[in-house]
Amino acid sequence: MTEPLTTSPLPPPLTFALLRLRNVTRCDSWPQPLHRQTPSDLGCAVASEAGQLCEQLGRLRRHLQVTCPSRYRSTVAAEITRQLGREIADLVLYADLLAARLDLPLEHLLAARFNEVSEELGSSVKLPFKEEDVCSRSS
């Protein structure tokens, strides 16, 4: 007789609300909690992460242009790509803290902006969201 398959429960899906909750909770455990950080400080952190992302993109471009064995090139590219992922994540996390500091709902801002760009491009691809969700949170 075979034993039934046991699976561990899946973690809950990551949502913007869960990200915000955990991100702010962790930030508030730092020596300088979120309410003591200025939007300017957080904006500079976002810019710094964007700069680090660009630095890694430059590294990737240079490595892909170098004439070298493809095995080495793909190993280096994979390492740089992993670092790119880390920088993208850092950028999003700081952007979320900035939005939290300004009491802005990141998920609604993203949906609103996505839909605005879709309108500008004449695209029918849109995200579901209600305009009042953004207005009611920021007023």
C-alpha positions as CSV (number, residue, x, y, z in Angstrom):
1,M,0.0,0.0,0.0
2,T,1.4,3.4,-0.9
3,E,1.4,6.2,1.5
4,P,-0.7,9.3,0.6
5,L,1.3,12.2,-0.7
6,T,1.8,14.8,2.0
7,T,2.5,18.3,0.9
8,S,3.4,21.2,3.1
9,P,0.9,24.0,3.0
10,L,1.7,26.6,0.5
11,P,2.6,30.0,1.8
12,P,0.0,32.7,1.3
13,P,0.4,34.5,-2.0
14,L,2.3,37.7,-1.9
15,T,0.0,40.7,-2.1
16,F,0.8,44.4,-2.0
17,A,-1.0,44.5,1.4
18,L,1.1,41.8,2.8
19,L,4.3,43.4,1.4
20,R,3.3,46.7,2.9
21,L,2.5,45.2,6.3
22,R,5.8,43.3,6.6
23,N,7.9,46.0,5.0
24,V,6.7,48.7,7.4
25,T,6.8,46.4,10.4
26,R,10.5,45.5,9.6
27,C,11.3,49.2,9.0
28,D,9.8,50.2,12.3
29,S,12.1,47.8,14.1
30,W,15.1,49.7,12.7
31,P,16.8,52.4,14.8
32,Q,15.1,55.0,12.6
33,P,11.5,53.9,12.1
34,L,9.5,54.9,9.1
35,H,7.8,57.9,10.7
36,R,11.2,59.4,11.4
37,Q,12.4,59.0,7.8
38,T,11.7,61.8,5.4
39,P,10.2,61.3,2.0
40,S,13.4,62.8,0.6
41,D,15.6,60.2,2.4
42,L,13.4,57.4,1.0
43,G,13.4,58.9,-2.4
44,C,17.2,59.0,-2.4
45,A,17.2,55.4,-1.3
46,V,15.0,54.5,-4.4
47,A,17.4,56.5,-6.6
48,S,20.4,54.7,-5.1
49,E,18.8,51.4,-5.8
50,A,18.0,52.5,-9.4
51,G,21.7,53.5,-9.7
52,Q,22.9,50.1,-8.5
53,L,20.5,48.4,-10.9
54,C,22.0,50.5,-13.8
55,E,25.5,49.5,-12.7
56,Q,24.6,45.8,-12.9
57,L,23.0,46.3,-16.3
58,G,26.2,47.9,-17.5
59,R,28.2,45.0,-16.1
60,L,25.9,42.6,-18.0
61,R,26.2,44.5,-21.2
62,R,30.0,44.6,-21.0
63,H,30.2,40.9,-20.2
64,L,28.0,39.9,-23.1
65,Q,30.1,42.0,-25.5
66,V,33.4,40.4,-24.4
67,T,34.7,37.7,-26.6
68,C,35.2,34.8,-24.3
69,P,34.2,31.2,-24.0
70,S,30.4,31.0,-23.9
71,R,30.4,28.9,-20.7
72,Y,32.2,31.6,-18.8
73,R,30.0,34.2,-20.3
74,S,26.8,32.5,-19.3
75,T,28.2,31.8,-15.8
76,V,29.0,35.5,-15.3
77,A,25.7,36.6,-16.9
78,A,23.7,34.3,-14.6
79,E,25.5,35.8,-11.5
80,I,24.8,39.3,-12.8
81,T,21.2,38.5,-13.6
82,R,20.7,37.2,-10.0
83,Q,22.2,40.5,-8.7
84,L,19.8,42.4,-11.1
85,G,16.9,40.6,-9.5
86,R,18.1,41.7,-6.0
87,E,18.4,45.3,-7.1
88,I,15.0,45.3,-8.7
89,A,13.6,43.9,-5.4
90,D,15.4,46.5,-3.3
91,L,14.1,49.3,-5.6
92,V,10.5,48.0,-5.1
93,L,10.9,47.6,-1.4
94,Y,12.1,51.2,-1.0
95,A,9.4,52.5,-3.3
96,D,6.9,50.8,-1.1
97,L,8.3,52.4,2.0
98,L,8.2,55.8,0.3
99,A,4.6,55.2,-0.7
100,A,3.8,54.1,2.9
101,R,5.5,57.2,4.3
102,L,3.3,59.4,2.1
103,D,0.3,57.2,2.9
104,L,-0.2,56.2,-0.7
105,P,-1.6,52.8,-1.7
106,L,1.1,51.4,-4.0
107,E,-1.2,48.8,-5.6
108,H,-3.8,51.4,-6.6
109,L,-1.2,53.9,-7.8
110,L,0.3,51.2,-10.1
111,A,-3.1,50.2,-11.4
112,A,-4.1,53.8,-12.1
113,R,-0.8,54.6,-13.8
114,F,-0.9,51.3,-15.8
115,N,-4.4,52.2,-17.0
116,E,-3.4,55.8,-17.9
117,V,-0.5,54.5,-20.0
118,S,-2.8,52.0,-21.7
119,E,-5.2,54.9,-22.6
120,E,-2.3,57.0,-23.9
121,L,-1.2,54.0,-26.1
122,G,-4.7,53.2,-27.2
123,S,-4.5,49.8,-25.5
124,S,-7.5,47.9,-24.2
125,V,-5.2,46.1,-21.6
126,K,-6.1,47.5,-18.2
127,L,-6.0,46.6,-14.6
128,P,-9.1,46.5,-12.4
129,F,-9.2,49.4,-9.9
130,K,-11.5,52.1,-8.7
131,E,-10.3,55.8,-8.8
132,E,-11.9,56.5,-5.4
133,D,-9.6,53.9,-3.8
134,V,-6.6,56.2,-4.4
135,C,-8.6,59.4,-3.5
136,S,-10.0,58.1,-0.3
137,R,-6.6,56.9,1.0
138,S,-4.7,60.1,0.2
139,S,-7.3,62.6,1.5
